[in-house]
Amino acid sequence: MAPPQLLSGRVALVTGASRGIGEAIATRFAAEGAAVGVTARTVHEGDHRFSGSITGTVESIRGTGGTAFAIAADLSRAEDRERVVQVVTDELGPIDTLVNNAAITYFAPVDGFDLRRWQLMFDVQVLAPFHLSQLVIPSMRAAGQGWILNISSPAALDPQGPPFSSGGGHTVYGMCKAALERFSTGLAAELYDDAIAVNALSPSGLVVTPGVVHHELDKRIPKERHEPVEFMTAASLLLCSRDPSELTGRITYSQDLLREFDAFSSADGC
């Protein structure tokens, strides 16, 4: 007999699911029985200089028997965020699982950072998770349970020094992820009595996504510190399938969590 699907009957919304970590999480959640709404700006292959699209993600999921629906959206826009939640609810049902993965990132020193880009990064990486959480909390409360997962980064950690390295223009990115982590723990405390888990998850190493290759981050990090995306999908599944009263308010890292739950084998589960 096949093992039971951990997310059977669930409805998940995964943002930034056209490629990379978001695509992988959406695919893994669908394989575990969730109906998955996927959103990003890239609708079709070729619409973006990076490979991947939400149409491709949905086709892949449906090709293996899963349920998925694609919604094009610019998550820096409030009306798009509201529309995404409404469409997923109409097409798949009330959302009980939200994965905030979408990001747009620019790397530049603070003294030359364009304020319009600063605003865009905060809108997508901080405001969008905040607003989307507001929009799905009512359906989670009505269901008596829910899971919110915010995808973060080790960039949220303080630089170590002195002496300091140049930092590579990561200050604004780190600010966004630090804000996202503080939001996660605060919201977890607010929603604990509602049985809604809220956690922040970062890779323990570098997941080589198309964006990472574009920014040449893979060339700056030794290959022994690269991490397969399956570690993130397995850790995400843990955080979105366990009892919300027992696994919430975490700022954690993929390999640390898999080690804690002796779950490295689940990284091969899809």
N, C-alpha and C positions, 0 to 999 in steps of 0.2 A: 504493500500500500504506500501511496505517496504521503510524505509528511504533511501535517495540517498547515494551511496557509496562515501566517501570522496576522495578516491584515485583511482577511476575508470579511466582506461586508463594509469595509471602510471606504471613505472618500477623501482623497488627498489632493492638495494643490501644491505643486512644486514650481517655484519661479526660477527663471534663468535656466530652463530645461532644454535649450536647443543644442547644447553640447556640454562636454566636461562633466563636472561633479553633479550638476543638476540633472543632466540627461541620465547619468548612471543611477542616481537615486530614484528618479521617476521609473526607470526600467525595473529596478529591484523591487520597488513597492508594488508595481503592477504584477510582477511575478509572484508576489506574496498575497495576491488576491485583492488589492485595493483598486478601485476605479480612480484613475489619476487625471487631473486637469493639469496641463502643462502650458506655461506661458513664457514668452520672450518676444523680442522685437523681430527676430529672424524667422520668417514664416517658411520660406522655401530655400533649398540648397542653392547657393549662388547669390542670395540677397546680401550676404556679408562676406568680408574678406576671409573670415575664419570658416572652416567647414562645420556643418551641422545646421539643423533647423528644427523647429517644433513639429513641422509636418513629418520630417524624418523620424523624430522620436516617437510620434504617435504610430506611424506605419510599422516601426520596429516592434512596438508593444503589441499592436493588434496582430502582427504576423505570428506571434507566439501565443495567441489566444487571450491576451490581456485586454483590458478596457481602458481607453484613454481618449481625451478630447483636447484639442489645441485651441488656445485663444491668444491671438496677437495682441500685445499691449506694450505701452511705454510706461513703466511703473513709476516714472518721475511725475506722472500726471494723476491727480486724485480721481478724475472721472474714469480713467482706465482701470485703476485699482478697484473701484466700485463695480465696474462692468465685469471684470474678471471673476470676482466672487459671485456675482449674480448669474453669469453664464454657467459657471461650474455647478452651482446649485441647481439651476434649471435642467442642465443636461445630465448630471450624475447624481445629484442629491446633496443634502446638507454636508458641508465640509467639517470633518472631525480631525483632520491632520493638515497642518500647514508647514511647509518647508520654505523658509526665506533664504534663497540662495543667490538671487540675481545681484549682479554687481556691474558697475562701470568704473574703471580705474584709470587714473592718470598719475604718473610718477614725475614729480618735479620738486625742487627745493621750495620752501615756504616763501622766500623773498621774491620769487618769480611766478608763484602759482596763480593762475587765472581764476578770479572769483566766480565766474560762471561755471567753470569746471568743478570748483569746490562745492558749489551749491548742488550741481547735478549729482556728484558723488554722494553727498549727504541725503539727497532726495531718494536715491535708489537704494542705498545701503542702510540707511537709518530710518528715514521717514516712511518709506514703503513698508518695511517690516512692522513698524509701529501701527500704521493705518490698517494694513491687512489683518493684523492681529485684532484690532478693534472690530473689524468687519466680521470676523469668524467667531469671536467669543460667544455671541448669542446662540449660534447653532450648537456650539460645543456645550454650553450650559444646558441647553434643552436636551441634549443627548446624555448628559450626566458624565461626560468624559471628553477629553480632547488632548491633542499633542501639538505643540508648536516647537519647531526646531529652527534655530538661526545658525547659518553657516558662517563661521568666523575664520580667523587666521592668527598664526603666531605673531603677526605684525601688531596685534593689540598689546603685546608685552612691551614694557619700557626698554629702551636701548640700554645696553650695559656699558658702563664707563665711569669716570674717564680712565684712559683716553678713549675717545669715541671714533668710530669709523664715520665716513661721510653720510651714511644712512641711505644713500641711493634715492632720495626723494620720496621715501615711504611715510613721511610724517602724516599727511592727510589721510592716507589709506589706514594707517594705524589708529588715527583718531576715530574714523568711522567704525572700525571693528571694536575698539574699546567701548564706544558708546553703545554698540549693539550688545556687547556682553553685559554691560551694566543694566541695560533694558531687560535682558533675558532674566537675570536674577531677580530684579525688582518685580517683573511681571509674574514670575514663578511664585513669589511670596503672595502677591495679590490674588492669584488664582488657585492657590493650594486647596482651599476649602471647596472649590468647584471641581476637583479631580481633573484639572487641566495641567499637564506637564509642560514646562517651558525650559528648554536647554539650549546651550550654545556649543557647537562642535567645530573643532579645527583639525586639519590634517596634522599628524605628528611629523610628517616629512613633506616633501614637495610633490604634489600631484601634477604631472606634466600635461596640462590642458592646452588647447590652442592659444589661449590668452597668455599662458606662461611662456610658451615658445615665442609668441610675438614680442613680449617684453624681454626675451632672452634671459629670463630668470633661471632656466634650466642650466644655462652655461655658468652661472655664478654659484650654484649649489652642487656639491659633489654628488655623483650618481648614487653613492651608498646612502645618501639621505633622501633619495627619491622614493615615492610611495605609490603602490598601485591604487587606483581609484576604488577597488573593491574593499579596501580597509574603511574608506569613508562610507560606502553603502552599507556595509555590515554594521558599523557603529551607528549610523543613522537609523537603521532598522531596530537596533536595540533601544534607542532613545524614543522611538515612536511606537513601540509595542509593549513595553513594560508598564507595570502599574504606576499611574501618575503620582500616587501617594508615596512611592518609594524611589522613583528616579526622576527628580525634577530639581531645578535650580542649579544645574551643573554647568560649569565652564570647563570643558574637557577636551581631550585630544584622542583621535581615533585609536591609536595603538594602545594608549593607556586604558581606554574603556574596554577594548577587546581583551586585553590582558586581565583586567579586573573581573570580567565575566567569563573568562576562559573561552572566548568566542572567536578565536582566529580562524577556526574551521568554517565558521559561517561566512567568511569572506569568499569562500568558494561556492557559495550556495546559489549562484545565479549564472 
